[in-house]
């Protein structure tokens, strides 16, 4: 149905570029019904470097998550910040934004929302304030995505752009969005503290005001701190390697999996526990990895049919 045609292309500085004005129609190259399904494994193979990178990073984070380092570390930080009432909102949102632009923390923030709500209520704010400082903080970083391997990293690889290029502009965007988010939440929190009836969840606060919730979280151990430190070190090391040595997904995958294994052993998971946690982490990221493969399959169909241009 779609007329076949293509542009001439040239390689320039390692990037495949279309030559303007060179488009011409070619003989129709229809893709058969069976070829559509054959394109899926072909897409998974062509996107193998990205697919397995996602799997391995997911496995590494699964190991660290299994040790309790992420949850207990963030909970500990939020409890500590709760002692500094004025700084609690901006500092908490900044922490989550860093997780958003570095490891792609997004919908996973849901597990931290109850902690945020409890802390907010102890400071005479409402539940919405607690939820907002967690979710909007992570979202601000995720939008910037300066070092997010799952969004910017994947997209720039597909587009044949230097990994994490444009980070300066993304950082500026991130800072503006984070400042806007922090300001909005703090203004709302101040309004609620002065007059709880102005809360957007006032009825909820009336119902739950008599409940004295407490934060129940396991102790943040030195082993868990080391595990988190390893992940931070790997992120910094990968960024340095990308800009200095031109590292690709292969080098980054190796660094993440090494850090994950070390975190598992140090965290006391043992050999079997570490690899079980790795598999669980891969399961959690399976959907994202398969989406990359299926999307590559669509590209295979469009290219074979010569209609992508």
N, C-alpha and C positions, 0 to 999 in steps of 0.2 A: 504493500500500500504506500509506503514512503519511498519517494524517488531516491535511488542510490547516487552518491556523489562524494567527492573528497577533495580536500585541499592538499597541496604539496607541503611538505614539512622539511625543516632543517634543524640540525643540532647546533645549539649555541650555548656555550658555558655549561654544558652538562644538562641542558633543558631542551626538550623537543618543542619547537615553536612552529606555529602555522604561518605560511607565507601568504600575506594579504593579497587578495585578488586572484588567487590561483585556483579557486573552486571550479570544478567541472563535473558534470554528470557522467556516470559510468554505467556499465551493464548491470542490470538488476541481479543482486545476489541474495535471493530469498533464503531464510533460515527455516529448516524443516521443523516439524513438531518434536521429533526426537532430539534435534540439535539444541532446542531450548533447554532440555533437561541435562544434556551433556555439557552445557555451558556452566552449570553450577559447579561440578568438580573442577572444571577448567578454571573457573573464577577462584575457587579455594586454593588451587595450586599457584595461580599467578599472584594471588595476594598472600601467599604462604608466610612471607617474612613478617608482614603486619599481623596476620592471624595468630601466629605462634608467639609473637611479641606480646600480644594482648593476653594470651593464655598464660605465659610465663610470669608476666607482671601480676596478673590476677592471682596466680599461685603464690607468689612472694607475699603479696598483701594478705592473702588468706592465712599464711603462716603467722605473720605478725598479728593479725586480728585474733587468731586462735590463742595466742599468748595473753590476750587481754590488754596489750600495750596501747592500742588506739583508744579503746573505750575508757579504760582507767586513766590514761594520760590526759585525755580531753576533760574527763570528769574532774580530775584533780586540778587542772588549770582553771576550770570554770568555778570550782569551789574557792580556790585561792583568790580569783578575781572578785568573787562576791564580797570579800572583805574590803575591797576598794570601791565603794559604792559609786562614786562619780565616774570611775574609769571602767567599771564592769562592762557596760554596753560596748564602747568603742574597742576595748581590748579583746573581748570575746568575739566580736564580729571580725576583727582583724585576723585573729587566729584561724577562724573558720575560712576566711577568704584565702589565706595562705594555703590551706588544705585544698581549697577549690581550684586555685590556679596551678598547683604542683602535682597533686595526685588525682585531680578530677573529682573531688568529693562533691556529690550533688544530692541525689535522692537518699543516699546513705545517712544524711544528716537527721533523718527521722528518729534514729535511735537516741540522739542527743537532745531532742526537743523536750521530753519530760524533765530532764535535768535543768534545762534552761528555764522552763516554766516554774519549777520549784524555787530556783534562785531568784527569779524575777519577783515572785510573790513574797519571798522573805524580805525583799527590799521595797515592798508596798507598790509594786507594779502589777500588771495583770498577765494572764496567760499569753495573750497575743504578743506582748513585749518579749516574753521568754522565747516564744516560737520564732518571732521575727529576727531576733539577734542571731539565732542559729542558722535559719534558712537563708535570710537575706545576706548574711555574712558569706556563707559558702557560695551563694549564687553570684555575688559580686566578683569573687575570685574566678569562678567557673567561666563567667562571661569574658574576663580578661584572658584567661587560659594561656598565659605566657609560657609555662613549662608543662602544660597538660599533654601527656603523650597520647591520650585516647582520642582527643579531638584535633587539636592543632597538629600534633605529631603525625597522625594518620593522614589528615587532609593534605598537609604539605608534602608528604611522601608521594601520595597519589598524583599531586600536581607538579611533582618534580621541582619543588622549591627547597632551598636550604632549610634544614630542620630548625624550627623555632625562630626563623627570620621574622622580622617585623615586631620583635619583642618590645622595642622601645615605644612604638605607637600603642601597642596593646597595654603596656604598663601605664601610659598616660590615661587611656580609657578606663583601666581598672581603678586607678586612683580617684578619678572623678566619680565613678559609679559607687565606689566604696564610701567616699565622703558623703554623697547624696543619701546612701542607704543609712549610714550611721546618723546623719542629721535627722532624717525622717523618723527613725526609731526613737532617738533621744527626745525629739519634740513631742512625739506621741506619748512616750513614757512620762515626761514631765506633766503633760496634761492630765494623764490618768492619776498620777500621784497626788495632784492638787484636788482632783474631783473624780472619784472612781465611777460616778454615774456617767461620765463621758467615755468610758471604756466601750469599745465595739463588741466586747464579750461580757458586758455588765451582768446579764442574767446568769451566765456561767459562773462568774465570780461570786454572785450571791448564793448560788447553790453550793459551791465548793469552798466558800470562805471559812467554814467551820472545820475543814479538814486540815490537819497539821501534818503535811507530808514531810518526809525527811529523805535526804539523798542516801541511797544504799548502793554503794559501789565498793568493789574489792580494792584492797590497798595497791597503790601504784608502786611496784617493786623496782629495785635497781636493775634487775634483769630485763624488765619491760622497758625501762628507760634506755638501756643499751640497744634493744631491738628497734625502738623508735629512732635512736641516734643513727643506727646503721642505714635506715631508710632515708633519713635526711642527708646523710653523707653520700649515698648513691645518687640521689637527685642532683646534688651539687656537683658530684663527679661527672655525671652524664652531661650536664649542661656545659661543664668545662671541656669535656671530651668532644662534644659536638662542635663547639666554636673553635677549639684549638686543633683537634686532630680529624675533624670531619667524621666522627663516629656515626654509625647507622643503627638500625634497630637491633642488629646482631650483638654489637658491643653493649648496648643498653640492656638487652635481655639478659646477657651473661652477668652483668653487674647486679641486676635486680635479683636474679635467682640465687646468686652467691650470698647476697645480703639476707635474703629470706631464709636460706638454709642455716646460716650462722645465727640468725635471730631465733629460729626454732630450737636449735641445740642449746643456745645460751638460755632461752626461755624455759627450758626443762621439758620440752615436748617429746624428746627422744627421737630415735630414727624413724620408727613407724608413725608416731604421732605427727612428726614434721611433714612426712609425705602424705599422710591422710589430710592434714590441713591444707597442703598444697593442692590436692585434688579438689577439696571443697572450694577453695578459692577459684580454681579454674571453672568449676561448675557455675559459680556465681557470675562469672564473666562470659559464659558460653554464648549467651544471646548476642552480646556485642561482637564477639569474634566471628560468629556465623553470619551476622549482618554484613560484615566486611566482605566475606567470601561470596555471599549472594549478590551483593552490590557489584562486585567484580564480575560475577556471572552476567549481570545485565550489560556491563560494558563489553563483554565478549560477544554477546548477541548483536549489539549495535555495531561493533567493529566488523564482525563476520558478514553482517548484512550490508556493510558500508553505508550506513545511514546516520552514524553518530555525528558527522560534520553538519 
